[in-house]
Amino acid sequence: MKTNFSKLLLLVAVCMLSSCAEDTTNDFKEIEEQTIDQSKPLTIAEINAEIELQLSKGQEFDWKNESNHFLWSAVIHGNNILTVGYGNDNESFSENRSAALETKKDNILKIIEANENYSRGKETVVEHEIINVIDVKVENIKTIEDLRKADNVRYLEPNGYNHFGADNAMRSSSGCNKDGASINSSHYTTIAPNNAQVAWNFQKHNIPQAWNYSTGAGVTIGLIDTGVSQSQSLLNSGGINDGYSNGRFVQKYGTFIDSAWWWSNNYDGPHDKCGHGTQMASTMAAPRNDNGMPVGVAYNSNLVAYRATEDVLLNDYHERKGVSKALTELANRSDVKIISMSIGYVWSIGNIKDAVKYAYSKNKLIFAAGGTSTSFTNGYGVIFPATMSEVVAVTGVDDGPNYERCETCHSGSKIDFTIIMEGDNNTSKHPPVLGFYDNQRSYTGGSSVATATTAGIAALVWSIHPSWSRTQVLNKLKQSSEFYPNRNGSFGYGNIDALQAVQ
């Protein structure tokens, strides 16, 4: 195996120094078929080398392009979880499954049961609501071989595989920070009532001027993230209505399961334990009052916050399932118009993709972060789900004379809008937001905050045009952006002028 891995690493090195005229995936398959013992799974290092090779070349990694052995290896290292999307290509979801669709699912399960020698039960099969997906326990490569030959299988993915550590023992904490910071007074201005603080970058987008026309009243934003801290009263029911913020509500739910058992349904609650979701909620909806704290973009909007993830990186099976469930639940709320997701991953995740399509079918305006570099995502382009056509992708830039992405922000052809997140040559801090605890503030930035800011601006627009469609609101954002009617190859329509958007 060591010799085979060396061959793969050599292929990686050669391709990174050349144009790799032949398709990378085909090269790897040829090596795999000729030299690798098909009875033994690849190591995590070998799987990751192939994935990173494709991503480093700007290719979109997709499990469907890999060999049976490659997919099976990832399943083995991913707690033996295989996610199966079933039905026809256009059957991503179904609110009322037909008898024909149930038969398709049953036939797939019969193939799995025959190869795995078990009867379906709570520890072997988990079904999803709304989206046409099942998660099953798989140990045998023949199961994958037979499923790939079967009808009505839309995709097979190792949804427990996550790129980290031996047998995925390591877990990430990307984007998490519960520490407060001392905020420099030059990084905000104050407005009524009595020292309400406006982040310095809000002025760059004319957000305070837009408040003369709209404050987001009557619009409900759905936030899918790490939840909202129960220790920050200004983002809970006791303090969200205060000062100039009134007549609105905040609701919190939890769809993340913190368990070593993949089949568990023991939800871990709605409260943030990371800090990232609290920062996003502050950016969008923090109240405008006299507490001397940062104000949110749409400070009179309603907020429905889901703790669907442990952090911003969707590397865990329960996080992927949690985001999928949050999307379907928000999709079925008629009052929710906007969904904001400052989370993602470097490859497409089928059950989240299906749920995004469902939410899109319910006319939700969905925003997602283009990517903020971590030790894992650094160097990659726009990440999933911002890569989807149903999603509006946002990233951060600096405030210099030339468009440059912020230090850790991703850019690319999939980006739709930008928000200023740092000073030119990193001369200014990131924007200040509410902290994890009461009377605490912190700095935060990247494409995450850019996304939450854009969702807030969309709420300002929808508030004064409540009868508008998703398309009309999105078009207004485009028309109010710097490059419109043109589109930049890396930054989409560019920076949004919030004042122009609400006039």
Wavefront OBJ file of the C-alpha trace (Angstrom):
o trace
v 0.000 0.000 0.000
v 2.896 2.327 0.749
v 4.139 1.962 -2.838
v 0.660 2.664 -4.214
v 0.309 5.781 -2.069
v 3.702 6.988 -3.307
v 2.460 6.628 -6.884
v -0.596 8.696 -6.040
v 1.476 11.418 -4.389
v 3.734 11.476 -7.461
v 0.650 11.976 -9.630
v -0.435 14.848 -7.355
v 2.985 16.501 -7.651
v 3.158 16.123 -11.433
v -0.353 17.511 -11.897
v 0.276 20.506 -9.678
v 3.299 21.407 -11.840
v 1.586 20.841 -15.162
v -1.763 21.211 -16.853
v -2.684 17.541 -16.261
v -4.066 17.061 -19.746
v -5.705 13.772 -18.817
v -8.605 13.815 -16.391
v -7.339 13.488 -12.809
v -10.092 11.117 -11.769
v -9.371 8.765 -14.657
v -5.657 8.777 -13.759
v -6.452 7.788 -10.214
v -8.906 5.097 -11.297
v -6.266 3.590 -13.576
v -3.740 3.456 -10.726
v -6.366 2.079 -8.377
v -7.523 -0.659 -10.735
v -3.983 -1.751 -11.623
v -2.157 -1.633 -8.303
v -4.471 -1.431 -5.296
v -5.821 -4.419 -3.404
v -9.566 -4.086 -3.963
v -10.323 -6.168 -0.862
v -8.848 -3.537 1.449
v -10.045 0.050 1.810
v -7.816 2.963 0.891
v -6.431 4.921 3.811
v -7.799 8.347 4.708
v -4.534 9.874 3.464
v -4.972 8.196 0.075
v -8.595 9.296 -0.226
v -7.711 12.853 0.756
v -4.830 13.027 -1.712
v -7.191 12.332 -4.615
v -9.802 14.804 -3.331
v -7.240 17.545 -2.770
v -5.687 16.963 -6.174
v -8.988 17.677 -7.881
v -9.793 20.672 -5.692
v -6.321 22.172 -6.162
v -6.921 22.148 -9.930
v -10.201 24.016 -9.512
v -12.273 20.949 -10.310
v -15.509 20.172 -8.500
v -15.129 16.962 -6.530
v -18.091 14.581 -6.861
v -18.337 11.066 -5.439
v -20.210 9.854 -8.504
v -17.019 10.226 -10.563
v -15.025 7.908 -8.297
v -14.644 4.133 -8.476
v -16.687 1.675 -6.419
v -13.598 0.906 -4.367
v -12.876 4.581 -3.681
v -16.455 5.221 -2.556
v -16.522 2.057 -0.429
v -13.251 3.061 1.242
v -14.738 6.414 2.255
v -17.853 4.691 3.577
v -15.698 2.385 5.729
v -13.805 5.383 7.152
v -17.077 7.271 7.603
v -18.683 5.097 10.275
v -20.099 2.782 7.555
v -22.724 5.372 6.595
v -23.910 5.416 2.978
v -26.391 8.110 1.980
v -28.652 7.128 -0.904
v -30.641 9.651 -2.896
v -33.435 7.735 -4.572
v -36.050 8.411 -7.243
v -35.759 9.938 -10.697
v -33.315 12.746 -11.399
v -36.032 15.347 -10.815
v -37.286 13.781 -7.579
v -35.089 15.502 -5.012
v -38.006 15.867 -2.627
v -41.595 14.778 -2.166
v -44.087 16.153 0.354
v -46.401 13.206 -0.257
v -44.537 10.189 -1.566
v -46.428 8.219 -4.160
v -46.789 4.443 -4.053
v -44.424 4.255 -7.040
v -41.748 6.255 -5.186
v -42.138 4.078 -2.091
v -41.646 1.010 -4.289
v -38.438 2.501 -5.701
v -37.130 3.063 -2.182
v -38.154 -0.420 -1.068
v -36.367 -2.042 -3.998
v -33.172 -0.192 -3.104
v -33.434 -1.283 0.522
v -33.908 -4.900 -0.570
v -30.608 -4.743 -2.471
v -28.879 -3.384 0.623
v -30.437 -5.927 2.992
v -29.517 -8.829 0.729
v -25.864 -7.781 0.534
v -25.480 -6.662 4.136
v -27.460 -9.556 5.613
v -29.574 -7.485 7.985
v -33.197 -6.445 8.349
v -33.878 -2.727 8.354
v -34.097 -1.171 11.800
v -33.228 2.023 13.665
v -29.512 1.156 13.743
v -29.260 0.268 10.054
v -31.637 2.577 8.174
v -32.502 6.240 8.780
v -35.114 7.896 6.568
v -35.395 11.618 5.892
v -38.560 13.667 5.796
v -39.442 15.597 2.633
v -36.220 14.879 0.742
v -35.943 11.497 -0.974
v -32.950 10.205 0.948
v -32.083 7.258 3.158
v -28.951 6.668 5.228
v -27.932 3.040 5.579
v -25.221 0.976 7.242
v -22.907 -0.558 4.641
v -19.864 -2.802 5.093
v -19.610 -4.691 1.797
v -18.291 -3.292 -1.478
v -20.781 -5.445 -3.388
v -23.601 -3.336 -1.966
v -22.151 -0.285 -3.697
v -21.483 -2.229 -6.886
v -25.094 -3.426 -7.048
v -26.566 -0.036 -6.138
v -24.616 1.658 -8.912
v -26.208 -0.753 -11.371
v -29.707 -0.310 -9.921
v -32.483 1.905 -11.233
v -33.739 4.952 -9.351
v -30.523 5.714 -7.467
v -29.774 9.418 -7.876
v -26.538 9.403 -5.891
v -24.462 7.463 -3.367
v -22.353 9.409 -0.867
v -20.277 8.516 2.204
v -21.947 11.113 4.403
v -19.948 10.132 7.461
v -16.617 10.818 5.768
v -15.067 14.141 6.694
v -11.409 14.520 5.705
v -10.197 14.708 9.310
v -8.027 12.357 11.342
v -7.793 8.596 11.673
v -11.271 7.174 11.261
v -12.622 10.722 11.598
v -11.781 10.816 15.304
v -10.874 14.499 15.104
v -13.587 17.146 14.989
v -13.179 20.699 13.803
v -14.128 23.918 15.559
v -13.823 26.232 12.570
v -15.239 29.720 13.030
v -15.884 29.290 16.756
v -14.987 32.101 19.142
v -16.760 33.063 22.361
v -14.161 35.600 23.503
v -14.916 39.277 23.722
v -12.688 42.066 22.413
v -11.845 45.651 23.210
v -13.427 47.622 20.362
v -11.573 50.672 19.056
v -13.879 53.688 18.934
v -12.671 54.436 15.405
v -14.347 51.232 14.217
v -17.884 52.466 14.796
v -20.026 55.579 14.883
v -22.857 56.298 17.309
v -26.480 57.139 16.610
v -29.697 57.509 18.583
v -30.817 56.285 20.971
v -27.871 57.170 23.185
v -24.755 55.604 21.716
v -26.148 52.788 19.603
v -23.103 51.652 17.637
v -22.918 51.343 13.849
v -20.087 49.196 12.488
v -17.635 51.100 10.301
v -18.359 48.989 7.217
v -22.113 49.763 7.356
v -21.237 53.301 6.249
v -19.472 51.899 3.169
v -22.793 50.423 2.013
v -25.039 53.332 3.091
v -26.903 51.116 5.526
v -27.577 53.889 8.124
v -29.002 56.067 5.338
v -31.226 53.182 4.233
v -32.753 53.077 7.737
v -34.580 56.302 6.894
v -36.680 54.166 4.544
v -36.687 50.676 6.057
v -35.631 48.820 9.205
v -36.698 45.319 8.145
v -40.030 45.352 9.971
v -42.386 42.531 9.028
v -39.702 40.358 7.416
v -38.593 37.069 8.962
v -35.044 35.836 8.360
v -34.128 32.203 8.872
v -30.584 31.644 10.140
v -28.979 28.205 9.789
v -25.776 28.152 11.802
v -24.523 27.164 15.258
v -27.504 28.698 17.048
v -27.785 31.832 19.176
v -26.250 32.151 22.629
v -28.658 31.986 25.548
v -26.182 34.259 27.378
v -26.688 37.177 24.964
v -30.017 38.629 26.097
v -30.204 41.155 23.236
v -30.704 38.255 20.805
v -33.272 36.424 22.908
v -36.899 37.162 23.627
v -36.074 39.221 26.702
v -34.044 41.869 24.874
v -34.626 41.762 21.136
v -37.472 44.292 21.507
v -35.789 47.325 23.012
v -35.240 50.951 22.034
v -35.971 51.500 18.345
v -36.451 47.771 17.827
v -39.990 46.688 18.585
v -42.921 44.502 17.544
v -40.802 41.564 16.460
v -39.863 38.067 17.629
v -36.958 35.650 17.851
v -37.441 31.875 17.794
v -34.732 29.265 18.325
v -34.635 25.615 17.292
v -32.105 22.826 17.260
v -31.606 20.153 14.604
v -28.027 19.181 15.449
v -27.484 15.807 17.148
v -24.343 15.540 19.266
v -23.879 11.782 19.419
v -21.366 9.135 18.462
v -24.290 7.027 17.226
v -25.127 8.035 13.662
v -28.698 6.761 13.987
v -29.411 8.779 17.157
v -32.265 11.298 17.160
v -31.332 13.015 20.433
v -31.231 16.705 19.504
v -28.732 18.872 21.369
v -30.880 21.983 21.804
v -31.120 25.431 20.165
v -28.391 27.322 22.033
v -25.073 28.318 20.476
v -21.981 26.652 21.945
v -19.577 27.991 19.314
v -20.170 31.730 18.968
v -20.411 31.917 15.182
v -24.209 31.801 14.937
v -24.519 34.502 17.594
v -22.254 36.775 15.551
v -24.333 36.203 12.403
v -27.572 36.886 14.274
v -26.072 40.110 15.614
v -25.029 41.227 12.136
v -28.539 40.741 10.799
v -30.854 41.609 13.660
v -29.203 43.019 16.806
v -31.515 45.643 18.352
v -31.002 49.381 18.091
v -31.162 50.553 21.685
v -29.288 52.604 24.286
v -27.040 49.803 25.577
v -24.001 51.070 23.668
v -23.841 47.910 21.564
v -23.570 47.161 17.802
v -26.767 47.426 15.750
v -27.896 44.837 13.192
v -28.593 45.641 9.533
v -32.311 44.824 9.789
v -32.843 45.734 13.435
v -36.619 45.374 13.239
v -36.736 42.047 11.412
v -37.884 38.791 12.978
v -35.316 36.041 13.467
v -35.764 32.268 13.355
v -32.424 30.714 14.303
v -31.465 27.050 13.957
v -28.611 25.336 15.705
v -27.960 22.884 12.894
v -24.178 22.636 13.089
v -21.387 22.434 15.615
v -19.236 24.900 13.662
v -19.070 26.394 10.158
v -17.488 23.373 8.487
v -20.009 20.688 7.522
v -17.677 17.771 8.108
v -19.901 15.714 10.414
v -22.800 13.426 9.467
v -25.052 14.987 12.105
v -24.217 18.502 10.891
v -25.148 17.626 7.320
v -28.375 16.041 8.454
v -29.055 18.974 10.791
v -28.688 21.553 8.015
v -30.883 19.510 5.714
v -33.635 19.288 8.327
v -33.394 23.004 9.163
v -33.775 23.874 5.478
v -36.922 21.779 5.096
v -38.462 23.201 8.261
v -37.763 26.803 7.255
v -39.040 26.041 3.756
v -42.409 25.101 5.231
v -42.819 28.383 7.127
v -44.796 30.876 5.084
v -43.497 33.799 7.159
v -39.830 33.087 6.419
v -38.722 34.880 3.269
v -34.924 34.762 3.605
v -32.532 31.993 4.633
v -28.929 32.832 5.515
v -26.221 30.147 5.746
v -22.665 31.200 6.588
v -21.563 27.563 6.579
v -20.343 25.113 3.962
v -17.950 22.478 2.685
v -15.520 21.949 -0.169
v -17.622 19.339 -1.948
v -21.321 18.983 -2.664
v -23.440 17.207 -0.034
v -26.451 15.461 -1.557
v -28.970 15.665 1.279
v -28.270 19.391 1.726
v -28.504 19.951 -2.011
v -31.919 18.241 -2.053
v -33.091 20.371 0.877
v -31.881 23.582 -0.785
v -33.900 22.674 -3.862
v -36.935 22.117 -1.663
v -36.529 25.495 0.066
v -36.031 27.143 -3.319
v -39.273 25.543 -4.560
v -40.991 27.334 -1.658
v -39.762 30.694 -2.960
v -37.135 31.319 -0.292
v -34.297 33.723 -1.054
v -31.251 31.739 0.063
v -27.852 33.309 0.798
v -24.664 31.338 1.454
v -21.052 32.229 2.189
v -18.585 31.892 -0.675
v -15.985 30.623 1.781
v -13.686 31.887 4.492
v -10.365 30.089 4.642
v -9.619 27.732 7.464
v -6.685 25.356 7.728
v -8.885 22.970 5.752
v -10.437 25.182 3.066
v -7.532 27.540 2.371
v -6.725 27.807 -1.321
v -10.043 26.529 -2.660
v -12.591 28.500 -4.644
v -16.240 29.096 -3.818
v -17.536 26.351 -1.548
v -20.806 24.429 -1.341
v -23.706 25.291 -1.020
v -22.821 28.733 -2.421
v -21.918 26.924 -5.649
v -25.572 26.010 -6.279
v -27.617 27.974 -8.819
v -30.488 28.154 -6.316
v -28.267 30.018 -3.840
v -26.996 33.605 -3.786
v -23.247 33.512 -3.050
v -21.559 36.313 -1.090
v -17.969 37.071 -0.166
v -15.997 39.841 1.526
v -13.637 42.437 0.027
v -11.465 45.218 1.399
v -12.207 48.928 1.043
v -9.279 49.743 -1.246
v -9.599 51.426 -4.666
v -9.260 48.078 -6.438
v -11.485 45.123 -5.726
v -9.530 42.657 -3.611
v -11.057 39.880 -1.564
v -10.576 40.098 2.173
v -7.569 38.265 3.548
v -9.357 34.959 4.208
v -12.268 35.266 1.762
v -12.849 33.090 -1.288
v -13.834 34.461 -4.689
v -14.749 33.109 -8.099
v -17.303 33.028 -10.885
v -20.061 31.742 -8.575
v -19.993 34.874 -6.382
v -23.022 37.171 -6.750
v -22.349 40.020 -4.284
v -19.617 41.458 -2.082
v -19.543 43.306 1.228
v -16.586 45.295 2.580
v -15.126 43.368 5.501
v -11.728 44.912 6.162
v -9.612 47.953 5.377
v -7.233 48.201 2.448
v -4.062 46.225 3.207
v -5.823 45.032 6.369
v -5.604 48.491 7.947
v -8.959 48.213 9.728
v -10.335 45.560 11.998
v -13.289 43.443 11.009
v -16.734 44.823 11.910
v -17.783 44.786 15.583
v -20.775 42.657 16.614
v -22.473 41.559 19.821
v -20.464 39.072 21.833
v -21.431 35.654 23.135
v -22.206 37.061 26.590
v -24.143 40.114 27.800
v -22.262 43.426 27.707
v -19.662 41.876 25.419
v -18.577 42.822 21.906
v -16.260 41.132 19.448
v -14.786 41.524 15.967
v -15.741 39.159 13.188
v -15.495 39.156 9.400
v -14.976 37.027 6.309
v -17.569 35.819 3.849
v -19.713 34.694 6.799
v -20.465 38.226 7.973
v -20.693 39.421 4.365
v -23.472 36.876 3.844
v -25.367 37.869 6.987
v -25.041 41.544 6.007
v -26.491 40.873 2.550
v -29.376 38.900 4.043
v -30.096 41.898 6.256
v -30.093 44.287 3.277
v -32.511 41.960 1.474
v -34.802 42.202 4.514
v -34.717 46.015 4.268
v -35.833 45.783 0.637
v -38.562 43.216 1.248
v -39.901 45.204 4.200
v -40.927 48.135 2.012
v -42.074 45.870 -0.834
v -43.889 43.066 1.034
v -45.731 41.884 -2.085
v -42.560 41.476 -4.127
v -41.350 38.086 -5.278
v -37.940 36.635 -4.529
v -36.865 37.502 -8.077
v -37.898 41.147 -7.692
v -35.949 41.532 -4.454
v -32.880 39.852 -5.931
v -33.072 42.026 -9.047
v -33.230 45.141 -6.872
v -30.051 44.045 -5.083
v -28.349 43.517 -8.427
v -29.467 46.908 -9.745
v -28.101 48.540 -6.592
v -24.649 46.990 -6.925
v -21.494 48.545 -8.294
v -20.935 46.507 -11.452
v -24.553 46.214 -12.615
v -25.593 45.522 -15.365
v -22.241 43.791 -15.821
v -20.880 40.938 -13.759
v -17.297 40.633 -12.547
v -15.633 37.248 -13.025
v -14.594 36.988 -9.368
v -16.974 39.300 -7.479
v -20.320 39.083 -9.242
v -22.266 42.334 -9.160
v -19.943 43.738 -6.483
v -20.709 45.895 -3.447
v -24.351 46.664 -2.691
v -25.576 50.193 -1.987
v -28.324 49.649 0.616
v -29.709 53.160 0.232
v -30.165 52.706 -3.500
v -31.756 49.301 -2.853
v -34.537 50.748 -0.680
v -35.269 53.846 -2.768
l 1 2 3 4 5 6 7 8 9 10 11 12 13 14 15 16 17 18 19 20 21 22 23 24 25 26 27 28 29 30 31 32 33 34 35 36 37 38 39 40 41 42 43 44 45 46 47 48 49 50 51 52 53 54 55 56 57 58 59 60 61 62 63 64 65 66 67 68 69 70 71 72 73 74 75 76 77 78 79 80 81 82 83 84 85 86 87 88 89 90 91 92 93 94 95 96 97 98 99 100 101 102 103 104 105 106 107 108 109 110 111 112 113 114 115 116 117 118 119 120 121 122 123 124 125 126 127 128 129 130 131 132 133 134 135 136 137 138 139 140 141 142 143 144 145 146 147 148 149 150 151 152 153 154 155 156 157 158 159 160 161 162 163 164 165 166 167 168 169 170 171 172 173 174 175 176 177 178 179 180 181 182 183 184 185 186 187 188 189 190 191 192 193 194 195 196 197 198 199 200 201 202 203 204 205 206 207 208 209 210 211 212 213 214 215 216 217 218 219 220 221 222 223 224 225 226 227 228 229 230 231 232 233 234 235 236 237 238 239 240 241 242 243 244 245 246 247 248 249 250 251 252 253 254 255 256 257 258 259 260 261 262 263 264 265 266 267 268 269 270 271 272 273 274 275 276 277 278 279 280 281 282 283 284 285 286 287 288 289 290 291 292 293 294 295 296 297 298 299 300 301 302 303 304 305 306 307 308 309 310 311 312 313 314 315 316 317 318 319 320 321 322 323 324 325 326 327 328 329 330 331 332 333 334 335 336 337 338 339 340 341 342 343 344 345 346 347 348 349 350 351 352 353 354 355 356 357 358 359 360 361 362 363 364 365 366 367 368 369 370 371 372 373 374 375 376 377 378 379 380 381 382 383 384 385 386 387 388 389 390 391 392 393 394 395 396 397 398 399 400 401 402 403 404 405 406 407 408 409 410 411 412 413 414 415 416 417 418 419 420 421 422 423 424 425 426 427 428 429 430 431 432 433 434 435 436 437 438 439 440 441 442 443 444 445 446 447 448 449 450 451 452 453 454 455 456 457 458 459 460 461 462 463 464 465 466 467 468 469 470 471 472 473 474 475 476 477 478 479 480 481 482 483 484 485 486 487 488 489 490 491 492 493 494 495 496 497 498 499 500 501 502 503
